[in-house]
Amino acid sequence: MANVQAVLSALEVFSQAPEKAALDRANTWLQDFQHSSEAWATCNVLLLSPEAPTAAKLFAAQTFRAKVTYDLADMSSTDLLGLRDTLLTALQTYHAGPRTILVQLCLAISALAIQLPAWEDPVGTMIDTFGTNPAAVPALLQFLTVLPEELTTNSKIPITDEEYKERSARLLTMNAPRVTELLAMYLQAPGASFAIQTQVFHALSSWLIAGEIPPMSLLSSPLLAFAFQALDSEDLFDAAVGAVCDIIHETQEVDDNMPVIEVIVPQVIALKPKLQQYSDDPERIKGFARIFTEAGEAYRSLLLHHPDTFYPIVEAIGECAAYHDLDVVPVTFNFWMRLAQSIGKKSAVPPLFLEAYQALMAVIIRHLHFPNDMSSLTGQEADNFRSFRHIMGDTLKDCCFVLGAEKCLMATYEMITNGLSRGPNISWQEIEAPLFALRSMGAEVDPSDDQVVPKIMDLIPRLPLHPRVRYAALLIIARYSEWINKHPDYIPAQLQYISAGFEDSDTEVNAAAGQALKYLCQDCKRVRRPPPSPGAAQLLSRSSFQHLVEFLPQLHSFLATMGNKLIQEDKVQVYEAIAYVISAMPMEQAAQSLRTFSLDILGRVHQMTIKTTPATKEELVLIGNDLENLEVMLGVIQSFGEQLPTACQNTYQEAWAVFDPFVAKYGTDYHICERTTRVLRLGLGFFGSATLPIIPSVLTRLGVSFEATGFSSYLWLVGKIVARYGNEEDLAIRAAFKDVYERSSSQLFAILQQKSPQMIPDVMEDYLQMLIQMIDFTPDIFFPSPALAIAFRAAMAALTLVHSDIVFAALDLIRTILSHECLQPTVQPPPPKFPIYAAAIRPVVEREGAELSGLLLSGTVGDFPEESMPMVVTIFRVLSSLWPTQLLAWLPPAVQQLPPAMVTDAVKTTFISDVNSAMQSRDYDKVKYALRALRRASRKARERRRVGPMDGRE
């Protein structure tokens, strides 16, 4: 009774809406209680106690389900049969509900039936116990519904493959005929309620999905006919739709199921008039759409081989696709896609299917229309509709696949021209929707097409100036840029249209113009050094490219005069477009163009630096945008190679002369730091080894800036510089490496005195990545430095973070240190620096080994990702090999600190014993097996706790 009262007290917390800490404590206590052996008896008392609150009874039922799944090994065979009787008694008590308790008990009984071979005929027992009492039939039907689901989907039940096959045959296959007859009996029983009939359909679906009721067996059962009849019942409609769809789905092996298909198809076709009968009921139409599309997908081969018989199904799906409610329409999309794929395998398309896809294309374009009154949509509804338009666009591609892109494009083009011919009274929606369709079908366009696409390109400048129309037309240019590349005569007109888009007052039109310019420049550029004898295609590409090069001065002027009008996202696309053109120019010309655009930005950075008054927040944002634009250009261009063109010879020194004082002054602003470091990284890559003279200055500035701010990006850039220049022997550079390593380590140590690692994950990650580069490229700096001790402590601190990338980096660093060849030289005599390295490593490991062992074990049973375990194993194998005596002393207290909820005392004892045995036999592979067993035990406990005591499946 003390346990009962403790459970009631813990559950009471959930009804009081207390603070989260109290809820967490109660939840943890209840989880721990569920693991205990006392839970069996306590939950039995709660479940059968009339005065216990409903929440307590539900907790008891959930606990039985959890313990049956995880803890049956604790019980003897006799006790298991007693448990069965206990659960059956409880189910008799709750056969009328509450449903939440009923479901949990049925799940527990199902899990027990699967694991208890001594219970020879669980289904028969349940039928005999609950099937003859009309009031208890819902409990039986619930059991019959969850049993196949548990057997086929619950991977947590601990049985072998052989046991699964045996119990599946005994529980399901051998009982399928009896269950089929039973379901039919309940369905037709006089006075059977809608609730019972709904449960019958759910149980039927469950056994069908499990593959245990063969569709052919339904020919001799009234279940099939009744499922179709139930579609006329409002109360049974949803359950009947599910059952009919599951029956059809299970007959998709048409050669094996033709007799039952011959019964099903006429009944499906007979539902077609109901689309008109229930045209005002979207939910009914959606249900019929599910049935028609399920039949269409399952019987695709029959549709194509016998269109006269099966085509009414396609017509019905077409009606559903044309329905006004857009929740119904997407039900049909998968059918159209799969049918198009099947049609594509045939040498000729039957005329009926050509007509179906022509009609579908017109229907989809009609659905693409925005409402006449956009204010009728809420913000979320408008966003949902925009997203759905792109999904509908995929169905237009299916139409192209069947009808041919040229035919679809021409039909859509004619929709626009017919609309324009009606004069100015046409709505913008009637133009915008087919324009969107042209954009969606752009992926299917042949870049060499000379029939339809020229008409579309000629049409664009003549379109109405409405912002939505202009937006759609600009995105067509973006989508058709590959075609434009092969037809360069169209570039001037499209550039003119794009330029007008930048001048529009609508910001979305500006954005579309930026996107169009970016893709036009990306696809219409040529390679920098063409072959000596270019072909016709290359000559065309050069012609395209020349148009774009001629447009650069106009872009430069535009950015100078109108650039501030663009939002940053659009301006980035313009700079990206510029970079694509520059990247394709001859090197000297490209270098001069890049210098022109870059110096504009660097000039503004310099002006900001020498400004005597403090920069405002708006000014910092603008200069950050400038840096982003420079970053985008460098990211596209990458490099001109090792031999820099004349225009770039001294630019790196000029650029660093601008950036060094700028970082000194404004590097304490986080966003400026982020932008500047990314530009510097790309700039160093662009100039390559030419930058060696400034590397010491750059490293010093980065170290000082990290000391002043603690911003991780400075360490990130140091790591990139070490990776690129770490092999350089220049004394000034190596001195700078040492300085920044020790400065950053000291600063991180100071930060960790004030903040936990969890508060600075970005700093921890970039610091570790910097160290990984240093140990690879500058071990002569990394190991002998006093900063090694801080680095090792930092890596240990990082192991406490729940962040996979950081944990990987920390383990990688620790593994690299412990397994360094200096500790076990493979050549004699060893390199002269190895003894120095080893002398630095050993005292650090001996001082930190106990805590390290604890952190590794805690992560193993806790949050370390599975992929990190090989590194953990390697670290322990090295420790057991090089520090065996110390490890035997470190492990016991570390193991005892592991949480009992994750690792039982028995598992702890076994782990220590296995490690001792491995070390005594010097079979260090057994350390790996011991760690794996510890990990498995903790995973099992964690999986169990993942479903809280107050959670349950209904």
Backbone hydrogen bonds, N-H to C=O, Kabsch-Sander energy under -0.5 kcal/mol:
donor,donor_aa,acceptor,acceptor_aa,energy
5,Q,1,M,-2.5
6,A,2,A,-2.1
7,V,3,N,-2.4
8,L,4,V,-2.4
9,S,5,Q,-2.3
10,A,6,A,-2.2
11,L,7,V,-2.6
12,E,8,L,-1.8
13,V,9,S,-0.8
13,V,10,A,-0.6
14,F,10,A,-0.5
14,F,11,L,-1.0
15,S,11,L,-0.6
15,S,12,E,-0.9
16,Q,13,V,-1.3
22,A,19,E,-0.5
23,L,19,E,-1.7
24,D,20,K,-2.9
25,R,21,A,-2.3
26,A,22,A,-2.4
27,N,23,L,-2.8
28,T,24,D,-2.6
29,W,25,R,-2.4
30,L,26,A,-2.4
31,Q,27,N,-2.3
32,D,28,T,-2.6
33,F,29,W,-2.4
34,Q,30,L,-2.3
35,H,31,Q,-1.1
36,S,32,D,-0.7
36,S,33,F,-1.4
39,A,36,S,-0.8
40,W,37,S,-0.9
42,T,38,E,-2.2
43,C,39,A,-2.6
44,N,40,W,-1.6
45,V,41,A,-2.1
46,L,42,T,-2.3
47,L,43,C,-2.6
48,L,44,N,-1.8
49,S,45,V,-0.6
49,S,46,L,-0.7
52,A,49,S,-1.2
57,K,53,P,-1.9
58,L,54,T,-2.7
59,F,55,A,-2.3
60,A,56,A,-2.2
61,A,57,K,-2.4
62,Q,58,L,-2.7
63,T,59,F,-2.4
64,F,60,A,-2.3
65,R,61,A,-2.1
66,A,62,Q,-2.6
67,K,63,T,-2.9
68,V,64,F,-2.4
69,T,65,R,-1.7
70,Y,66,A,-2.4
71,D,67,K,-2.5
74,D,71,D,-1.9
75,M,72,L,-2.1
80,L,76,S,-2.0
81,L,77,S,-1.8
82,G,78,T,-1.9
83,L,79,D,-2.5
84,R,80,L,-2.3
85,D,81,L,-2.0
86,T,82,G,-2.2
87,L,83,L,-2.6
88,L,84,R,-2.5
89,T,85,D,-2.3
90,A,86,T,-2.3
91,L,87,L,-2.5
92,Q,88,L,-2.1
93,T,89,T,-1.7
94,Y,90,A,-2.0
95,H,92,Q,-0.7
97,G,94,Y,-2.0
102,L,98,P,-2.3
103,V,99,R,-2.9
104,Q,100,T,-1.7
105,L,101,I,-2.3
106,C,102,L,-2.2
107,L,103,V,-2.4
108,A,104,Q,-2.3
109,I,105,L,-2.6
110,S,106,C,-2.4
111,A,107,L,-2.5
112,L,108,A,-2.2
113,A,109,I,-2.7
114,I,110,S,-2.0
115,Q,111,A,-1.4
116,L,112,L,-1.1
119,W,116,L,-1.9
120,E,118,A,-1.3
125,T,121,D,-2.5
126,M,122,P,-2.6
127,I,123,V,-2.5
128,D,124,G,-2.8
129,T,125,T,-2.4
130,F,126,M,-2.7
131,G,126,M,-0.5
131,G,127,I,-2.1
136,A,133,N,-1.7
137,V,133,N,-0.9
137,V,134,P,-0.6
139,A,136,A,-0.8
140,L,136,A,-1.5
141,L,137,V,-2.7
142,Q,138,P,-2.1
143,F,139,A,-2.1
144,L,140,L,-2.6
145,T,141,L,-1.6
146,V,142,Q,-2.2
147,L,143,F,-2.2
149,E,145,T,-0.7
150,E,146,V,-2.9
151,L,147,L,-2.3
152,T,148,P,-2.1
153,T,149,E,-2.2
154,N,149,E,-0.5
154,N,150,E,-1.4
155,S,153,T,-1.3
157,I,154,N,-1.0
159,I,157,I,-1.7
164,Y,160,T,-2.5
165,K,161,D,-2.4
166,E,162,E,-2.4
167,R,163,E,-2.8
168,S,164,Y,-2.8
169,A,165,K,-2.1
170,R,166,E,-2.1
171,L,167,R,-3.2
172,L,168,S,-2.3
173,T,168,S,-1.5
174,M,169,A,-2.5
175,N,172,L,-0.8
176,A,172,L,-1.3
176,A,173,T,-0.6
179,V,175,N,-2.9
180,T,176,A,-2.6
181,E,177,P,-2.2
182,L,178,R,-2.4
183,L,179,V,-2.9
184,A,180,T,-2.1
185,M,181,E,-2.3
186,Y,182,L,-2.5
187,L,183,L,-2.2
188,Q,184,A,-1.6
189,A,185,M,-0.8
192,A,189,A,-2.2
197,Q,193,S,-2.4
198,T,194,F,-2.7
199,Q,195,A,-2.1
200,V,196,I,-2.2
201,F,197,Q,-2.0
202,H,198,T,-2.1
203,A,199,Q,-2.7
204,L,200,V,-2.7
205,S,201,F,-2.5
206,S,202,H,-2.1
207,W,203,A,-2.2
208,L,204,L,-2.4
209,I,205,S,-2.9
210,A,206,S,-1.6
211,G,208,L,-1.7
212,E,207,W,-2.3
213,I,207,W,-1.0
217,S,214,P,-1.5
218,L,214,P,-0.5
218,L,215,P,-1.6
219,L,216,M,-1.5
220,S,217,S,-1.0
221,S,218,L,-1.4
224,L,221,S,-0.6
226,F,222,P,-2.5
227,A,223,L,-2.1
228,F,224,L,-1.5
229,Q,225,A,-2.3
230,A,226,F,-2.6
231,L,228,F,-1.2
232,D,229,Q,-1.9
233,S,230,A,-1.7
234,E,232,D,-0.5
237,F,233,S,-1.1
240,A,236,L,-2.8
241,V,237,F,-2.7
242,G,238,D,-2.1
243,A,239,A,-2.2
244,V,240,A,-3.0
245,C,241,V,-2.7
246,D,242,G,-2.1
247,I,243,A,-2.5
248,I,244,V,-2.6
249,H,245,C,-2.7
250,E,246,D,-1.9
251,T,248,I,-1.7
252,Q,249,H,-1.4
254,V,252,Q,-1.9
256,D,253,E,-1.0
257,N,253,E,-0.9
257,N,254,V,-0.6
258,M,254,V,-0.5
261,I,257,N,-2.5
262,E,258,M,-2.6
263,V,259,P,-0.6
263,V,260,V,-0.5
264,I,260,V,-2.3
265,V,261,I,-2.9
267,Q,263,V,-0.8
268,V,264,I,-2.1
269,I,265,V,-2.9
270,A,266,P,-1.9
271,L,268,V,-1.6
272,K,269,I,-1.8
274,K,271,L,-1.4
275,L,272,K,-1.9
276,Q,273,P,-1.1
277,Q,273,P,-1.9
278,Y,274,K,-2.6
279,S,276,Q,-1.4
281,D,278,Y,-2.4
285,I,281,D,-2.3
286,K,282,P,-2.6
287,G,283,E,-1.9
288,F,284,R,-2.6
289,A,285,I,-2.7
290,R,286,K,-1.9
291,I,287,G,-1.7
292,F,288,F,-2.9
293,T,289,A,-2.7
294,E,290,R,-2.1
295,A,291,I,-2.4
296,G,292,F,-2.9
297,E,293,T,-2.7
298,A,294,E,-2.4
299,Y,295,A,-2.3
300,R,297,E,-1.0
303,L,299,Y,-2.3
304,L,300,R,-2.0
305,H,301,S,-1.8
306,H,302,L,-2.6
309,T,306,H,-0.8
310,F,306,H,-2.3
311,Y,307,P,-2.6
313,I,310,F,-1.8
314,V,310,F,-0.8
315,E,311,Y,-2.4
316,A,312,P,-2.2
317,I,313,I,-2.3
318,G,314,V,-2.4
319,E,315,E,-2.1
320,C,316,A,-2.1
321,A,317,I,-2.4
322,A,318,G,-1.6
323,Y,320,C,-1.0
326,L,324,H,-0.6
328,V,325,D,-1.7
329,V,325,D,-1.2
331,V,328,V,-1.6
332,T,329,V,-2.0
333,F,330,P,-0.9
334,N,330,P,-0.5
336,W,332,T,-1.8
337,M,333,F,-2.2
338,R,334,N,-2.5
339,L,335,F,-2.8
340,A,336,W,-2.2
341,Q,337,M,-2.0
342,S,338,R,-2.0
343,I,339,L,-2.8
344,G,340,A,-2.3
345,K,341,Q,-0.5
345,K,342,S,-1.0
346,K,343,I,-2.1
353,F,350,P,-1.0
354,L,350,P,-1.5
355,E,351,P,-2.4
356,A,352,L,-1.8
357,Y,353,F,-2.3
358,Q,354,L,-2.1
359,A,355,E,-2.5
360,L,356,A,-2.2
361,M,357,Y,-2.3
362,A,358,Q,-1.8
363,V,359,A,-2.3
364,I,360,L,-2.8
365,I,361,M,-2.3
366,R,362,A,-1.9
367,H,363,V,-2.2
368,L,364,I,-1.4
369,H,366,R,-1.2
374,M,372,N,-0.7
376,S,373,D,-1.9
377,L,374,M,-1.7
382,A,378,T,-2.6
383,D,379,G,-2.0
384,N,380,Q,-2.7
385,F,381,E,-2.4
386,R,382,A,-2.3
387,S,383,D,-2.3
388,F,384,N,-2.4
389,R,385,F,-2.0
390,H,386,R,-1.1
391,I,387,S,-1.2
392,M,388,F,-2.5
393,G,389,R,-2.0
394,D,390,H,-1.1
394,D,391,I,-0.6
395,T,391,I,-0.9
395,T,392,M,-0.5
396,L,392,M,-1.5
397,K,393,G,-1.3
398,D,394,D,-1.2
399,C,395,T,-1.7
400,C,396,L,-2.1
401,F,397,K,-2.0
402,V,398,D,-1.5
403,L,399,C,-3.3
404,G,400,C,-2.2
408,C,404,G,-1.9
409,L,405,A,-3.0
410,M,406,E,-2.3
411,A,407,K,-2.3
412,T,408,C,-2.2
413,Y,409,L,-2.8
414,E,410,M,-2.5
415,M,411,A,-1.4
416,I,412,T,-1.5
417,T,413,Y,-2.5
418,N,414,E,-2.7
419,G,415,M,-1.7
420,L,416,I,-2.8
421,S,417,T,-1.8
422,R,419,G,-1.3
423,G,420,L,-1.7
426,I,423,G,-1.3
430,E,427,S,-0.7
431,I,427,S,-0.6
431,I,428,W,-0.9
432,E,428,W,-3.0
433,A,429,Q,-2.1
435,L,431,I,-1.5
436,F,432,E,-2.7
437,A,433,A,-2.1
438,L,434,P,-2.4
439,R,435,L,-2.1
440,S,436,F,-2.5
441,M,437,A,-2.2
442,G,439,R,-1.2
443,A,440,S,-0.6
444,E,441,M,-1.8
445,V,442,G,-1.6
449,D,446,D,-2.6
455,K,452,V,-0.7
456,I,452,V,-1.7
457,M,453,V,-2.8
458,D,454,P,-2.4
459,L,455,K,-1.5
460,I,456,I,-1.5
462,R,459,L,-1.6
463,L,460,I,-1.7
470,R,466,H,-2.8
471,Y,467,P,-2.6
472,A,468,R,-2.0
473,A,469,V,-2.4
474,L,470,R,-2.5
475,L,471,Y,-1.8
476,I,472,A,-1.2
477,I,473,A,-1.8
478,A,474,L,-2.1
479,R,475,L,-2.1
480,Y,476,I,-2.4
481,S,478,A,-0.8
484,I,480,Y,-2.2
485,N,481,S,-2.1
486,K,482,E,-1.0
486,K,483,W,-0.6
487,H,483,W,-0.5
487,H,484,I,-1.2
490,Y,487,H,-2.1
491,I,488,P,-1.7
494,Q,490,Y,-2.1
495,L,491,I,-3.0
496,Q,492,P,-2.2
497,Y,493,A,-2.1
498,I,494,Q,-2.6
499,S,495,L,-2.6
500,A,496,Q,-2.0
501,G,497,Y,-1.5
502,F,498,I,-1.6
503,E,499,S,-1.0
504,D,500,A,-0.5
504,D,501,G,-0.8
507,T,505,S,-0.5
510,N,506,D,-1.8
511,A,507,T,-2.2
512,A,508,E,-2.1
513,A,509,V,-2.4
514,G,510,N,-2.2
515,Q,511,A,-2.2
516,A,512,A,-2.6
517,L,513,A,-2.6
518,K,514,G,-2.3
519,Y,515,Q,-2.3
520,L,516,A,-2.3
521,C,517,L,-2.6
522,Q,518,K,-2.3
523,D,519,Y,-2.4
524,C,520,L,-1.7
539,L,535,G,-1.9
540,L,536,A,-2.3
541,S,537,A,-2.1
542,R,538,Q,-2.3
543,S,539,L,-2.1
544,S,540,L,-2.4
545,F,541,S,-2.8
546,Q,542,R,-2.7
547,H,543,S,-1.6
548,L,544,S,-1.5
549,V,545,F,-2.6
550,E,546,Q,-2.3
551,F,547,H,-0.8
552,L,548,L,-0.7
552,L,549,V,-1.1
555,L,551,F,-2.0
556,H,552,L,-2.7
557,S,553,P,-2.5
558,F,554,Q,-2.5
559,L,555,L,-2.7
560,A,556,H,-1.7
561,T,557,S,-2.2
562,M,558,F,-3.6
563,G,558,F,-0.9
563,G,559,L,-0.6
565,K,562,M,-1.9
566,L,562,M,-0.6
566,L,563,G,-1.2
570,D,567,I,-0.7
571,K,567,I,-2.1
572,V,568,Q,-2.6
573,Q,569,E,-1.1
574,V,570,D,-1.6
575,Y,571,K,-2.4
576,E,572,V,-2.4
577,A,573,Q,-2.2
578,I,574,V,-2.5
579,A,575,Y,-2.4
580,Y,576,E,-1.9
581,V,577,A,-1.7
582,I,578,I,-2.7
583,S,579,A,-2.7
584,A,580,Y,-0.6
584,A,581,V,-1.3
585,M,582,I,-1.5
590,A,586,P,-3.3
591,A,587,M,-2.9
592,Q,588,E,-2.0
593,S,589,Q,-2.2
594,L,590,A,-2.9
595,R,591,A,-2.4
596,T,592,Q,-2.1
597,F,593,S,-2.2
598,S,594,L,-2.8
599,L,595,R,-2.9
600,D,596,T,-1.1
601,I,597,F,-1.1
602,L,598,S,-3.0
603,G,599,L,-2.4
604,R,600,D,-1.4
605,V,601,I,-2.2
606,H,602,L,-2.7
607,Q,603,G,-2.3
608,M,604,R,-1.9
609,T,605,V,-1.9
610,I,606,H,-2.3
611,K,607,Q,-0.7
620,L,616,T,-2.1
621,V,617,K,-2.1
622,L,618,E,-2.3
623,I,619,E,-2.4
624,G,620,L,-2.1
625,N,621,V,-2.1
626,D,622,L,-2.1
627,L,623,I,-2.1
628,E,624,G,-2.0
629,N,625,N,-2.3
630,L,626,D,-2.1
631,E,627,L,-2.5
632,V,628,E,-2.4
633,M,629,N,-2.0
634,L,630,L,-2.5
635,G,631,E,-2.5
636,V,632,V,-1.6
637,I,633,M,-2.6
638,Q,634,L,-2.8
639,S,637,I,-2.4
640,F,686,F,-0.6
644,L,642,E,-1.1
648,C,645,P,-1.7
649,Q,646,T,-1.5
651,T,648,C,-0.5
652,Y,648,C,-0.6
654,E,650,N,-1.8
655,A,651,T,-3.2
656,W,652,Y,-2.5
657,A,653,Q,-2.1
658,V,654,E,-0.9
658,V,655,A,-0.7
659,F,655,A,-2.7
660,D,656,W,-2.9
662,F,658,V,-1.2
663,V,659,F,-3.1
664,A,660,D,-2.0
665,K,661,P,-1.8
666,Y,662,F,-3.3
667,G,663,V,-2.2
669,D,666,Y,-2.0
670,Y,668,T,-0.5
673,C,669,D,-2.5
674,E,670,Y,-2.4
675,R,671,H,-2.4
676,T,672,I,-2.9
677,T,673,C,-2.4
678,R,674,E,-1.5
679,V,675,R,-2.2
680,L,676,T,-2.9
681,R,677,T,-2.2
682,L,678,R,-1.9
683,G,679,V,-2.8
684,L,680,L,-2.8
685,G,681,R,-1.9
686,F,682,L,-2.3
687,F,683,G,-2.3
688,G,684,L,-1.9
690,A,687,F,-1.4
691,T,688,G,-1.9
692,L,689,S,-1.7
694,I,691,T,-2.0
695,I,691,T,-0.9
695,I,692,L,-0.8
698,V,694,I,-2.5
699,L,695,I,-2.8
700,T,696,P,-2.3
701,R,697,S,-2.3
702,L,698,V,-2.4
703,G,699,L,-2.6
704,V,700,T,-2.6
705,S,701,R,-2.3
706,F,702,L,-2.3
707,E,703,G,-2.1
708,A,704,V,-1.9
709,T,705,S,-1.9
710,G,706,F,-2.3
714,Y,711,F,-1.0
715,L,711,F,-0.6
715,L,712,S,-0.6
716,W,712,S,-2.3
717,L,713,S,-2.2
718,V,714,Y,-1.8
719,G,715,L,-2.5
720,K,716,W,-1.7
721,I,717,L,-2.3
722,V,718,V,-2.7
723,A,719,G,-2.2
724,R,720,K,-1.5
725,Y,721,I,-3.2
726,G,722,V,-1.9
728,E,725,Y,-1.8
734,R,730,D,-2.2
735,A,731,L,-2.4
736,A,732,A,-1.8
737,F,733,I,-2.2
738,K,734,R,-2.2
739,D,735,A,-2.2
740,V,736,A,-2.6
741,Y,737,F,-2.3
742,E,738,K,-2.2
743,R,739,D,-2.7
744,S,740,V,-2.5
745,S,741,Y,-1.9
746,S,742,E,-2.3
747,Q,743,R,-2.4
748,L,744,S,-2.5
749,F,745,S,-2.4
750,A,746,S,-2.0
751,I,747,Q,-2.4
752,L,748,L,-2.7
753,Q,749,F,-0.7
753,Q,750,A,-0.7
754,Q,751,I,-1.7
755,K,751,I,-2.4
759,M,756,S,-1.7
760,I,756,S,-0.6
760,I,757,P,-1.1
764,M,760,I,-2.3
765,E,761,P,-2.5
766,D,762,D,-2.3
767,Y,763,V,-2.4
768,L,764,M,-2.3
769,Q,765,E,-2.5
770,M,766,D,-1.9
771,L,767,Y,-2.2
772,I,768,L,-2.4
773,Q,769,Q,-1.7
774,M,770,M,-2.0
775,I,771,L,-2.8
776,D,772,I,-1.2
777,F,773,Q,-2.7
778,T,774,M,-2.9
781,I,778,T,-1.7
782,F,778,T,-2.5
783,F,779,P,-2.1
785,S,781,I,-0.8
788,L,785,S,-1.9
789,A,786,P,-0.9
790,I,786,P,-0.6
791,A,787,A,-2.7
792,F,788,L,-2.5
793,R,789,A,-2.1
794,A,790,I,-2.8
795,A,791,A,-2.2
796,M,792,F,-2.1
797,A,793,R,-2.6
798,A,794,A,-2.0
799,L,795,A,-0.8
799,L,796,M,-0.9
800,T,797,A,-1.6
801,L,798,A,-1.7
803,H,801,L,-1.3
807,V,803,H,-2.6
808,F,804,S,-2.8
809,A,805,D,-2.2
810,A,806,I,-2.7
811,L,807,V,-2.8
812,D,808,F,-2.7
813,L,809,A,-2.4
814,I,810,A,-2.6
815,R,811,L,-2.9
816,T,812,D,-2.3
817,I,813,L,-2.3
818,L,814,I,-2.7
819,S,815,R,-2.3
820,H,817,I,-1.2
823,L,820,H,-2.1
824,Q,820,H,-0.5
824,Q,821,E,-0.6
834,F,831,P,-1.6
837,Y,833,K,-2.3
838,A,834,F,-3.0
839,A,835,P,-2.3
840,A,836,I,-1.2
840,A,837,Y,-0.6
841,I,837,Y,-2.1
842,R,838,A,-2.4
844,V,840,A,-0.7
845,V,841,I,-2.2
846,E,842,R,-2.6
847,R,843,P,-1.7
848,E,844,V,-2.2
849,G,845,V,-2.0
852,L,848,E,-2.8
853,S,849,G,-2.6
854,G,850,A,-1.8
855,L,851,E,-2.4
856,L,852,L,-2.5
857,L,853,S,-2.3
858,S,854,G,-2.5
859,G,855,L,-2.4
860,T,856,L,-2.0
861,V,857,L,-2.1
862,G,858,S,-0.7
864,F,859,G,-2.1
868,S,865,P,-1.9
869,M,866,E,-1.5
871,M,868,S,-0.9
872,V,868,S,-1.6
873,V,869,M,-2.8
874,T,870,P,-2.1
875,I,871,M,-2.5
876,F,872,V,-2.3
877,R,873,V,-2.4
878,V,874,T,-2.4
879,L,875,I,-2.5
880,S,876,F,-2.8
881,S,877,R,-1.4
882,L,878,V,-3.1
883,W,879,L,-2.5
887,L,883,W,-2.5
888,L,884,P,-2.1
889,A,885,T,-1.1
890,W,886,Q,-2.3
891,L,887,L,-2.5
894,A,890,W,-1.3
895,V,891,L,-3.1
896,Q,892,P,-2.2
897,Q,893,P,-1.0
898,L,895,V,-1.6
902,M,899,P,-1.5
903,V,899,P,-2.2
908,K,904,T,-2.2
909,T,905,D,-2.5
910,T,906,A,-2.2
911,F,907,V,-2.3
912,I,908,K,-2.3
913,S,909,T,-2.3
914,D,910,T,-2.6
915,V,911,F,-2.4
916,N,912,I,-2.5
917,S,913,S,-2.4
918,A,914,D,-2.2
919,M,915,V,-2.3
920,Q,916,N,-2.4
921,S,917,S,-2.0
923,D,918,A,-1.8
924,Y,922,R,-1.1
926,K,923,D,-1.7
927,V,924,Y,-0.9
928,K,924,Y,-0.8
928,K,925,D,-0.6
929,Y,925,D,-1.3
930,A,926,K,-2.3
931,L,927,V,-2.3
932,R,928,K,-2.4
933,A,929,Y,-2.3
934,L,930,A,-2.1
935,R,931,L,-2.6
936,R,932,R,-2.7
937,A,933,A,-2.3
938,S,934,L,-2.0
939,R,935,R,-2.5
940,K,936,R,-2.3
941,A,937,A,-1.9
942,R,938,S,-2.6
943,E,939,R,-3.0
944,R,940,K,-1.9
945,R,941,A,-1.7
946,R,942,R,-1.1
946,R,943,E,-0.5
947,V,943,E,-0.5
947,V,944,R,-0.6
948,G,946,R,-0.8
951,D,948,G,-1.8
